[in-house]
Amino acid sequence: MNMIQEKSVRYYFACLLCMTGVFVMLAFFLSWVHGKEIQQILIEREQTMVSSLMEQGVSRIMIADAVKSAESTEEGTALMRQMGHTDAISFKLFPAVDRSVRLFAKMSAGLTLMLVVMLTAVTVRFLWKREKLYRYAEGIITRFSEGNFVCHLPGNENGSLYQLFAAVEELAVALRAQSEKERQAEVFLKDTISDISHQLKTPLAALHMYTEIIVQEPDHAETVERFSSKIMQSLERIEKLVQTLLKVSRIDTGSIVFQKEWQAAGELTESAAADLTVRAQAEGKRLVMDGDPAQMLFCDRQWTREAVANLIKNALDHTEENGTITVSWECSPAMFRLSVADDGCGIAQEDIHHIFKRFYHGKRDGGRQGIGLGLSLAKSIVEGQGGMISVSSTPGEGAVFVLTLPTEAAKQSF
């Protein structure tokens, strides 16, 4: 039984067994004392009878035979009946017997009272300790319900009660995790709303200004056309900002389930760079691919393509004309490693630890028109697939972003 495994319950039953043993021994002792008392009464009675018979002149031999005799005769029984000495007579008429009975009754009552008192004391102590434990557990569980998980229920013993405490502790851990998740979600939502509000102020203010200019000069076609183009650029910037924020938010909140499959590295990187090749050519920059096209990586094609594209775009943003962006990759039994290196302005040391934060712009960004979400989105995509992303840079010599994704676990799943 699980109940017997509890230390307090074992102690309680051990006390009961000890008391039972003690009182059995006391009962035997009481019986022995009572037997000795009866023996003394009988001896005193025989001594009285023998003395009376000797005074009447009965021979010693006859008296000895009478004392040793173990049989009764009809004449003797009839005589005893005439004298009134029968089973019906009260033992109170025999002072010695009455005294012995009273003594035995007192000893039995005292022994029983002692047993009751000791049993009650042990039981009360056991129940008091158990009630104290219940009160303590109730206080801890109340704190759990209030979101306070500092204290813990006792769990250093065996037994049904402590198994129940362990189950409550597991529930508390789940509640704590859920509470922490909800708190993080609230903070995340608050930060996201704050970020959106802050980032939309500038393009919305620009839209308002451009619209006022167009309204004030409706007859100047050149002005209307120029500021209409600026309005379209601002709207595109707002659309891109909102879409990127939604992507980051969905990934960070776990709403995205990555559909990972084996992909050819060469085809994936070419696809990621396809939309940026024209830009690189227009800006006079070289985009170089260096790696075995047949090498495979295990990833979500769409999202990984976007992460690689964001790294390439970031490199283009920070590379001057005639610069070179090199996308290289290699695969080991344990992981796939892709790097995007440029020979641009590099990253200042005070910025390198903040480069993956949302809307962060380093000191070397100047007037570049990035929204500051590309690297943050790439980091969320890679980490969401169990990988990691890192950066190293020497100011004035460029930067290298390294993306790694696990492959060993993927092989074992097939």
Secondary structure as the mmCIF struct_conf table of DSSP 4:
data_model
#
loop_
_struct_conf.conf_type_id
_struct_conf.id
_struct_conf.beg_label_comp_id
_struct_conf.beg_label_asym_id
_struct_conf.beg_label_seq_id
_struct_conf.end_label_comp_id
_struct_conf.end_label_asym_id
_struct_conf.end_label_seq_id
TURN_TY1_P TURN_TY1_P1 ASN A 2 ASN A 2
HELX_RH_3T_P HELX_RH_3T_P1 MET A 3 GLN A 5
BEND BEND1 GLU A 6 GLU A 6
HELX_RH_AL_P HELX_RH_AL_P1 LYS A 7 GLU A 55
TURN_TY1_P TURN_TY1_P2 GLN A 56 GLY A 57
HELX_RH_AL_P HELX_RH_AL_P2 ARG A 60 LYS A 68
HELX_RH_AL_P HELX_RH_AL_P3 GLU A 74 GLN A 82
TURN_TY1_P TURN_TY1_P3 MET A 83 GLY A 84
BEND BEND2 THR A 86 THR A 86
TURN_TY1_P TURN_TY1_P4 ASP A 87 ALA A 88
BEND BEND3 ILE A 89 ILE A 89
HELX_RH_3T_P HELX_RH_3T_P2 PHE A 91 LEU A 93
BEND BEND4 PHE A 94 PHE A 94
HELX_RH_AL_P HELX_RH_AL_P4 PRO A 95 SER A 145
TURN_TY1_P TURN_TY1_P5 GLU A 146 GLY A 147
BEND BEND5 VAL A 150 CYS A 151
BEND BEND6 ASN A 156 GLU A 157
BEND BEND7 GLY A 159 GLY A 159
HELX_RH_AL_P HELX_RH_AL_P5 SER A 160 GLN A 216
TURN_TY1_P TURN_TY1_P6 PRO A 218 ASP A 219
HELX_RH_AL_P HELX_RH_AL_P6 ALA A 221 ASP A 252
TURN_TY1_P TURN_TY1_P7 THR A 253 GLY A 254
STRN STRN1 LYS A 260 ALA A 264
HELX_RH_AL_P HELX_RH_AL_P7 ALA A 265 ALA A 282
TURN_TY1_P TURN_TY1_P8 GLU A 283 GLY A 284
STRN STRN2 ARG A 286 ASP A 290
BEND BEND8 GLY A 291 GLY A 291
TURN_TY1_P TURN_TY1_P9 PRO A 293 ALA A 294
STRN STRN3 MET A 296 ASP A 300
HELX_RH_AL_P HELX_RH_AL_P8 ARG A 301 ASP A 317
TURN_TY1_P TURN_TY1_P10 HIS A 318 HIS A 318
TURN_TY1_P TURN_TY1_P11 GLU A 321 ASN A 322
STRN STRN4 THR A 324 CYS A 331
BEND BEND9 PRO A 333 ALA A 334
STRN STRN5 MET A 335 ASP A 342
BEND BEND10 GLY A 344 CYS A 345
TURN_TY1_P TURN_TY1_P12 GLN A 349 PHE A 356
BEND BEND11 LYS A 357 LYS A 357
TURN_TY1_P TURN_TY1_P13 ARG A 358 PHE A 359
TURN_TY1_P TURN_TY1_P14 LYS A 363 ARG A 364
TURN_TY1_P TURN_TY1_P15 GLY A 366 GLY A 367
BEND BEND12 GLY A 372 GLY A 372
HELX_RH_AL_P HELX_RH_AL_P9 GLY A 374 GLY A 384
TURN_TY1_P TURN_TY1_P16 GLN A 385 GLY A 386
STRN STRN6 MET A 388 THR A 394
TURN_TY1_P TURN_TY1_P17 PRO A 395 GLU A 397
STRN STRN7 GLY A 398 PRO A 406
HELX_RH_AL_P HELX_RH_AL_P10 GLU A 408 GLN A 412
TURN_TY1_P TURN_TY1_P18 SER A 413 SER A 413
#
